[in-house]
């Protein structure tokens, strides 16, 4: 009976029509879009005025292609996990609509084209740093850290924090201190962002065998750490003003956005509510986008 069910499932998967949208979904376009936003802002902050259109176009294209390749690998590695979790069970690889081999081939093509674009049209430093980010996310985090430790997102978050630095190096060809401040902000933002989602999806992570912090240490412990990391994030977000990278507009925006994030973290610690956890997760996305936009506005106003 089970063999018949499996055969029907395979036949059903084979009968599904594959479109370009399925391959686009493999690249996690919304996640990549947020990464490119921070990359663009890194480029715009790197020099006075506006960088040339070539570096803006080809730099972000190459970064997006490599980020997409890392996302595709994530789909393949997490195929079994994705079939268990409600928010991921309809992904193309999880449903069998796209075969793992085809997905990996797609990832290789994206990565190769991305590296060629960056090496040819941008600079070698940006190309190798972007490749290192791909390996860090798809290899170190997805293959190892995600299943090995409840601190997975804390350690693995560095790969996802790289886009502003990549945008900066694409323009300047150098790793500079102010660019590293942008990396630090995203690095501090990542744990409270993902842990809030992990509280909301705790049962699914537990069923999938992923040792996210709420699963291994409970909600209360996780909520306390969300609060602590939010305080760290607030402090880190003020460093661009402290170091003279930005002015008063950014200071006011960073304080307003950070205190609002802190309010969510306190509410979560007091209430232990899954809805508050999900709202915290959603706000964290708005926070990061708004913070970088305010930083950009400040840069051009004071320029």
NUGUBA-514732 format. One line per 10 residues: number of its first residue (from 0); their letters; for each residue x, y, z of N, C-alpha, C. Coordinates in steps of 0.001 Angstrom, whole numbers. Each point is the difference from the previous one (the first is absolute). Layout:
<vovos>
NUM) A) X/Y/Z/X/Y/Z/X/Y/Z | ...
</vovos>
This chain:
<vovos>
0) XXXXXXXXXX) 828/-1210/0/-828/1210/0/861/1258/0 | 1030/-22/868/886/1165/77/745/202/-1309 | 380/-1114/-661/707/108/-1275/-899/624/-1060 | -1278/-348/57/-948/561/-961/-167/1504/221 | -65/408/1266/-132/1417/321/1222/776/-478 | 1197/-597/225/1232/654/-446/32/111/-1516 | -452/-1060/-686/-17/17/-1458/-933/1074/-524 | -1175/135/645/-950/1033/-400/562/1386/244 | 738/155/1118/606/1289/310/1042/379/-1039 | 809/-996/-392/1026/241/-1012/-637/364/-1325
10) XXXXXXXXXX) -1055/-757/-372/-696/264/-1262/-619/1390/12 | -576/380/1161/-610/1323/115/1032/1094/-164 | 1178/-221/624/1080/993/-109/475/129/-1438 | 81/-1136/-697/471/25/-1378/-976/721/-920 | -1304/-83/357/-1018/604/-849/-115/1511/195 | 658/526/1054/-62/1423/246/817/754/-1057 | -557/1096/-443/697/826/-969/947/944/714 | 1270/-27/-414/1015/854/603/78/1299/-790 | -56/1123/693/99/1300/-654/1205/760/551 | 297/1120/-630/1114/826/457/-240/515/1413
20) XXXXXXXXXX) -1272/118/388/-321/475/1347/487/-976/1074 | -1/-1302/-330/493/-1003/953/1501/171/234 | 729/248/-1059/1440/226/146/264/1324/715 | -839/996/-284/148/1275/707/-237/-190/1494 | -988/-808/361/-292/-259/1405/1184/-643/711 | 742/-834/-727/1174/-645/598/1024/1017/485 | 52/1157/-624/1004/1009/337/-405/868/1189 | -1192/-234/554/-518/804/1112/77/1490/-338 | -758/430/-998/135/1369/-519/-257/1096/1038 | -903/-224/952/-261/1033/1011/1203/193/911
30) XXXXXXXXXX) 640/-1108/365/1196/81/835/1127/682/-769 | 173/-393/-1256/1048/590/-830/-265/1490/-207 | -1266/384/-143/-346/1415/-189/431/833/1202 | -213/-538/1210/428/713/1208/1525/103/45 | 685/-1062/-406/1456/17/-36/512/1044/-999 | -649/68/-1148/426/960/-1021/-270/1431/449 | -1076/202/757/-256/1333/552/1174/447/860 | 479/-881/882/1128/359/863/1293/114/-808 | 122/-777/-1060/1168/109/-874/18/1344/-718 | -1141/410/-533/-106/1287/-690/357/1136/945
40) XXXXXXXXXX) -509/-78/1225/282/1057/970/1475/10/365 | 607/-1190/101/1444/-67/221/763/705/-1112 | -441/-181/-1236/631/672/-1139/-149/1512/90 | -1202/446/314/-280/1434/24/700/712/1152 | 243/-743/1085/679/595/1153/1519/5/-150 | 500/-798/-933/1447/-211/-110/750/1241/-455 | -639/824/-827/680/1177/-556/-956/1186/-10 | 541/1212/-16/-877/1166/-193/-674/-79/-1367 | -1221/457/-57/-710/-40/-1269/-523/-1384/-315 | -242/-252/-1274/-573/-1267/-452/1029/-750/-839
50) XXXXXXXXXX) 254/-1288/322/953/-781/-806/-489/-151/-1444 | 893/-423/-879/-363/-211/-1396/-1037/-1099/-167 | -791/116/-1055/-1083/-964/-206/528/-1405/-261 | 1205/-109/-569/532/-1329/-313/210/-823/1258 | 660/612/994/265/-741/1238/-1297/-263/753 | -945/931/-73/-1294/-210/657/-742/-1172/-635 | -1/-28/-1319/-722/-1047/-717/679/-1357/146 | 1258/-65/-402/678/-1293/-28/355/-504/1402 | 299/927/906/292/-414/1366/-1192/-673/649 | -1159/631/-90/-1193/-577/613/-497/-1232/-744
60) XXXXXXXXXX) 203/-21/-1317/-376/-1191/-768/829/-1200/448 | 1311/180/95/855/-1102/422/-309/-468/1409 | -196/949/919/-330/-347/1392/-1338/-742/58 | -987/471/-763/-1320/-639/-9/75/-1422/-550 | 791/-210/-1043/124/-1336/-585/629/-983/987 | 1033/428/690/647/-886/972/-890/-222/1225 | -712/1029/428/-943/-165/1107/-1112/-967/-388 | -474/115/-1236/-1022/-920/-498/508/-1425/-52 | 1257/-176/-408/593/-1340/-42/46/-620/1398 | 365/794/1000/26/-493/1379/-1396/-413/455
70) XXXXXXXXXX) -1013/778/-398/-1379/-325/367/-449/-1311/-636 | 395/-232/-1242/-359/-1250/-688/602/-1198/734 | 1263/119/397/644/-1084/749/-748/-252/1307 | -446/1069/630/-782/-133/1231/-1266/-817/-225 | -678/218/-1126/-1200/-777/-339/325/-1491/-103 | 1116/-318/-620/367/-1397/-205/383/-673/1315 | 852/657/773/463/-574/1268/-1155/-173/985 | -930/950/-12/-1123/-26/953/-1250/-661/-573 | 152/-808/-1032/-1172/-596/-653/-888/-760/983 | 580/-869/818/-794/-791/943/-617/881/1081
80) XXXXXXXXXX) 771/968/480/-515/910/1015/-1159/823/-558 | 129/446/-1239/-1035/839/-608/-1323/-736/-151 | 37/-1317/-174/-1248/-755/-136/-761/-77/1315 | 686/247/1112/-618/-88/1324/-616/1323/427 | 670/1097/-340/-422/1316/475/-1047/614/-934 | -1052/565/611/-1127/517/-775/408/1113/-954 | 900/901/423/344/1145/-832/912/-368/-1168 | 545/-1226/-4/956/-378/-1049/-403/-1240/-793 | -1077/-647/375/-319/-1292/-610/-400/94/-1469 | -326/1202/-469/-389/165/-1398/1150/478/-880
90) XXXXXXXXXX) 1214/28/539/1152/397/-803/237/-1007/-1118 | 512/447/-1134/108/-872/-1180/797/-1286/218 | 1088/53/749/780/-1215/243/-708/-885/1018 | -605/599/1006/-710/-767/1029/-1162/-794/-593 | -696/585/-976/-1139/-683/-617/420/-989/-1087 | 1264/62/-397/473/-859/-1074/-208/599/-1381 | -471/1230/-34/-247/642/-1291/1306/221/-752 | 1048/374/747/1337/132/-583/921/-997/693 | 689/-821/-788/888/-1018/550/1222/651/644 | 529/-595/1068/1193/556/652/1170/204/-959
100) XXXXXXXXXX) 207/-959/-921/1102/138/-954/-180/1239/-871 | -1226/209/-475/-274/1165/-840/203/1293/790 | -395/-25/1263/165/1190/845/1480/307/221 | 799/-1023/274/1433/201/206/658/514/-1280 | -402/-556/-1142/523/475/-1282/-339/1475/-195 | -1209/382/354/-434/1394/-83/854/880/911 | 285/-497/1213/824/748/950/1415/202/-533 | 548/-1025/-605/1356/93/-563/51/1045/-1117 | -1026/-10/-854/-57/976/-1092/-83/1417/556 | -880/207/981/-131/1321/609/1319/458/616
110) XXXXXXXXXX) 654/-904/738/1246/351/677/1099/338/-1006 | 99/-794/-1049/1040/237/-1014/-221/1325/-725 | -1236/250/-387/-299/1258/-689/247/1182/938 | -414/-143/1266/225/1066/965/1477/311/196 | 830/-1047/107/1436/199/166/612/660/-1239 | -437/-422/-1172/517/597/-1238/-334/1496/-60 | -1233/333/343/-434/1402/-17/848/831/970 | 185/-517/1222/745/764/1000/1483/108/-348 | 586/-1101/-484/1422/21/-340/254/884/-1217 | -895/-22/-947/194/687/-1279/-369/1478/78
120) XXXXXXXXXX) -1130/290/683/-529/1360/-35/209/783/1305 | 335/-678/1097/113/699/1292/1446/-90/491 | 280/-912/937/1379/-216/439/112/-1356/692 | 1214/-488/105/231/-1339/545/-363/-82/1475 | 281/1048/769/-302/-24/1431/-1479/-248/234 | -849/727/-707/-1444/-177/157/-429/-1396/-429 | 588/-504/-1079/-349/-1333/-482/322/-1061/1040 | 1198/49/572/396/-1032/964/-741/144/1326 | -266/1225/424/-778/188/1229/-1433/-504/-181 | -574/233/-1169/-1357/-479/-268/-37/-1516/-52
130) XXXXXXXXXX) 1006/-606/-625/84/-1460/-29/153/-561/1403 | 805/667/830/169/-444/1383/-1328/57/758 | -811/1013/-290/-1320/106/625/-891/-1159/-426 | 59/-348/-1291/-775/-1137/-510/398/-1280/726 | 1302/-238/110/493/-1208/672/-401/24/1473 | 83/1181/616/-371/107/1409/-1453/-325/249 | -883/487/-872/-1434/-256/184/-395/-1402/-433 | 352/-347/-1232/-440/-1285/-557/768/-1171/590 | 1273/215/334/821/-1090/514/41/-57/1510 | 623/1005/597/226/-18/1454/-1313/47/769
140) XXXXXXXXXX) -879/953/-352/-1253/132/750/-996/-1105/-335 | -378/-117/-1280/-1068/-926/-381/382/-1463/224 | 1213/-371/-379/406/-1404/109/384/-407/1417 | 562/936/774/543/-387/1306/-669/712/1174 | 161/1320/83/-419/722/1193/-1492/-122/285 | -813/19/-1026/-1454/-12/170/-466/-1205/795 | 690/-1124/-167/-397/-1241/659/873/-339/1205 | 1031/827/250/998/-367/1002/-137/737/1322 | -516/1223/-15/18/807/1217/-1159/990/25 | -562/287/1180/-1048/1014/100/525/1414/-255
150) XXXXXXXXXX) 1313/155/-39/600/1290/-349/259/95/-1500 | -680/-848/-768/228/-66/-1448/-132/1359/-674 | -1065/712/311/-254/1260/-694/938/1095/469 | 475/-104/1255/944/994/508/1321/-82/-742 | 492/-1233/-168/1288/-200/-671/-151/155/-1510 | -1049/-614/-533/-191/17/-1445/-500/1317/-553 | -410/911/905/-554/1269/-455/1001/894/-691 | 1290/-279/190/1016/843/-620/-103/-31/-1526 | -321/-1169/-564/-112/-103/-1461/-1110/906/-522 | -1115/46/716/-1108/839/-427/212/1475/255
160) XXXXXXXXXX) 1014/326/818/268/1401/326/952/664/-974 | 487/-734/-990/1059/483/-878/-415/975/-1108 | -1248/8/-492/-322/824/-1166/431/1460/54 | -155/740/1128/472/1396/-22/1497/107/-251 | 771/-924/568/1442/-19/-236/297/-320/-1461 | -757/-922/-571/202/-363/-1404/-283/1197/-913 | -1076/718/306/-299/1195/-785/1091/1049/146 | 505/153/1211/1058/973/266/1272/-348/-767 | 419/-1268/83/1232/-406/-679/-152/27/-1515 | -1225/-188/-485/-224/77/-1448/352/1384/-523
170) XXXXXXXXXX) -251/1023/813/264/1380/-408/1440/408/283 | 512/-361/1180/1312/497/427/1135/-997/-229 | -329/-1290/-64/1043/-1018/-113/748/-233/1295 | -541/529/1128/663/-128/1298/-1008/-341/1093 | 497/-680/1048/-797/-253/1202/283/1132/978 | -1005/790/335/183/1161/863/-837/-119/1264 | 385/752/1019/-643/-98/1312/-1478/304/-8 | -410/1039/-724/-1422/352/-17/-842/-1093/-655 | 569/-673/-976/-714/-1120/-621/-191/-1127/1016 | 995/-221/825/-99/-1050/1018/-1042/345/1058
180) XXXXXXXXXX) -237/1294/237/-1071/399/918/-1358/-453/-527 | -190/108/-1297/-1261/-445/-608/-165/-1505/156 | 1095/-733/-152/-31/-1452/218/-369/-299/1451 | 590/741/923/-272/-207/1425/-1473/204/326 | -608/1005/-601/-1420/266/253/-853/-1198/-422 | 233/-507/-1201/-794/-1140/-469/323/-1260/807 | 1250/-151/387/403/-1149/819/-741/7/1335 | -137/1171/624/-726/108/1271/-1505/-136/-200 | -487/400/-1177/-1433/-70/-302/-475/-1432/-249 | 852/-844/-539/-414/-1324/-459/-577/-894/1101
190) XXXXXXXXXX) 636/-150/1175/-579/-897/1019/-1401/386/464 | -262/1255/409/-1386/297/413/-1002/-142/-1131 | 438/263/-1219/-868/-160/-1167/-420/-1462/-159 | 954/-926/-5/-314/-1406/-230/-574/-679/1241 | 463/370/1176/-534/-635/1207/-1475/338/220 | -415/1204/-402/-1419/341/97/-823/-924/-893 | 484/-248/-1208/-682/-943/-887/54/-1408/568 | 1115/-370/604/154/-1347/552/-981/-259/1137 | -300/1027/796/-1012/-153/1056/-1365/-250/-637 | -308/756/-1040/-1282/-157/-684/-127/-1378/-649
200) XXXXXXXXXX) 1113/-551/-482/-2/-1290/-700/667/-1101/828 | -26/127/1301/738/-900/888/-334/-1472/-240 | -1280/-319/-88/-403/-1402/-153/518/-584/-1314 | -11/790/-1044/475/-479/-1299/1504/-256/22 | 759/906/628/1445/-212/105/302/-1250/829 | -780/-194/1057/201/-1186/835/-304/-1275/-781 | -1070/8/-752/-375/-1164/-804/1038/-310/-1064 | 619/1067/-532/1010/-172/-1039/1372/-352/563 | 141/71/1324/1277/-345/626/1046/1083/-92 | -435/1245/-173/932/1125/-71/141/604/1400
210) XXXXXXXXXX) 1222/58/542/192/462/1387/-23/1521/130 | -1097/622/-422/-114/1441/206/-126/282/1493 | 387/1175/411/91/328/1420/-1303/-235/770 | -1180/349/-528/-1231/-277/754/-242/-1499/208 | 467/-812/-928/-181/-1454/112/902/-576/1077 | 1242/441/53/980/-581/922/-28/649/1384 | -343/1291/82/93/705/1276/-1315/644/447 | -1037/-125/-804/-1296/536/391/-214/1446/-418 | -1258/417/19/-365/1340/-447/572/1096/886 | -84/-207/1319/429/1056/922/1474/351/-203
220) XXXXXXXXXX) 828/-1018/-113/1427/199/-216/238/731/-1314 | -734/-390/-1030/146/624/-1314/-454/1445/23 | -1108/262/665/-523/1373/79/966/921/740 | 648/-526/1037/1005/795/703/1162/342/-933 | 406/-984/-811/1104/240/-924/-403/934/-1144 | -1261/-51/-400/-483/963/-993/124/1418/561 | -382/174/1264/103/1310/640/1458/458/81 | 891/-901/407/1416/355/140/617/361/-1356 | -320/-781/-1017/541/284/-1327/-608/1266/-589 | -1235/305/354/-606/1245/-468/701/1197/617
230) XXXXXXXXXX) 393/-123/1261/787/1055/642/1362/152/-687 | 615/-1140/-330/1268/40/-737/-192/656/-1365 | -1099/-328/-641/-299/575/-1313/-183/1509/100 | -701/441/1026/-213/1437/190/1342/713/161 | 890/-602/802/1328/592/188/789/18/-1306 | -28/-1117/-719/741/-95/-1259/-532/994/-1029 | -1312/211/7/-609/891/-993/390/1460/219 | 480/336/1189/415/1376/281/1448/273/-396 | 755/-1051/-287/1416/165/-326/259/845/-1245 | -814/-98/-1061/240/904/-1134/-30/1472/392
240) XXXXXXXXXX) -860/372/945/-25/1392/474/1212/287/866 | 325/-926/901/1129/198/913/1310/172/-757 | 165/-744/-1080/1259/42/-766/26/1105/-1054 | -1068/764/-103/-26/1079/-971/-412/-418/-1397 | -453/-1232/-141/-436/-477/-1308/-1330/631/-399 | -827/326/990/-1327/557/-263/-261/1166/941 | -1145/674/-220/-329/1181/779/-1268/-144/807 | -625/1139/279/-1141/41/904/-1243/-699/-518 | -241/45/-1301/-1176/-667/-558/67/-1494/290 | 1170/-579/-244/154/-1433/270/-131/-293/1491
250) XXXXXXXXXX) 574/839/857/-74/-236/1446/-1450/-62/465 | -802/950/-437/-1417/15/399/-719/-1239/-531 | 253/-336/-1267/-647/-1171/-591/422/-1286/669 | 1291/-153/273/504/-1219/630/-575/-173/1399 | -84/1098/741/-567/-71/1352/-1483/-364/-48 | -751/641/-892/-1437/-270/-92/-261/-1448/-410 | 695/-464/-1025/-188/-1375/-477/482/-1011/1033 | 1135/278/624/550/-927/986/-850/-106/1249 | -515/1133/478/-849/-31/1194/-1309/-734/-276 | -495/125/-1220/-1205/-753/-375/284/-1497/-10
260) XXXXXXXXXX) 1161/-387/-514/413/-1402/18/117/-482/1452 | 569/835/845/149/-339/1416/-1366/-180/660 | -968/811/-388/-1356/-130/534/-600/-1359/-351 | 200/-435/-1239/-471/-1325/-398/683/-1091/832 | 1301/121/202/743/-1019/759/-482/-75/1441 | -294/1144/601/-497/20/1385/-1394/-606/73 | -857/354/-947/-1347/-585/-45/66/-1512/-136 | 918/-479/-810/147/-1438/-203/451/-684/1279 | 945/598/704/491/-584/1247/-1087/-20/1070 | -816/1016/33/-1065/75/1000/-1164/-935/-328
270) XXXXXXXXXX) -330/-117/-1293/-1220/-704/-367/162/-1403/-520 | 1155/-358/-554/235/-1324/-584/-1155/-395/-932 | -259/850/-960/-1121/-178/-919/544/-255/-1402 | -486/-1061/-657/471/-330/-1342/-334/1101/-992 | -1140/666/210/-362/1091/-905/968/1171/143 | 381/292/1245/982/1062/228/1340/-387/-618 | 346/-1276/107/1251/-482/-596/-10/214/-1509 | -1107/-328/-633/-75/167/-1457/-8/1475/-389 | -676/825/792/0/1436/-260/1403/590/182 | 730/-537/976/1382/425/212/851/-355/-1213
280) XXXXXXXXXX) -205/-1206/-508/711/-443/-1201/-301/926/-1180 | -1263/321/-211/-377/861/-1122/586/1405/172 | -48/509/1227/548/1332/225/1506/24/-231 | 668/-1086/340/1455/-32/-167/396/216/-1462 | -807/-487/-921/274/210/-1430/-189/1476/-352 | -1110/573/478/-255/1423/-220/1110/845/610 | 436/-402/1199/1059/725/704/1267/89/-839 | 454/-1127/-506/1272/-10/-735/-92/839/-1265 | -1099/-150/-726/-171/782/-1228/-35/1490/314 | -782/375/1008/-150/1413/345/1306/586/529
290) XXXXXXXXXX) 740/-771/792/1254/489/560/991/348/-1104 | 125/-872/-978/952/248/-1078/-469/1124/-925 | -1298/121/-171/-514/1109/-807/271/1331/696 | -214/53/1316/277/1228/763/1488/333/-66 | 846/-1024/98/1441/212/-113/359/596/-1355 | -674/-478/-1032/245/499/-1351/-483/1442/-146 | -1179/298/515/-541/1360/-63/946/962/722 | 448/-388/1188/920/814/771/1287/274/-794 | 501/-1012/-649/1247/121/-771/-109/1073/-1080 | -1104/-4/-728/-139/937/-1112/-414/1388/444
300) XXX) -720/76/1121/-358/1323/529/1247/738/488 | 844/-710/719/1195/643/557/1132/72/-1018 | -110/-771/-1084/994/103/-1070/-125/1374/-681
</vovos>
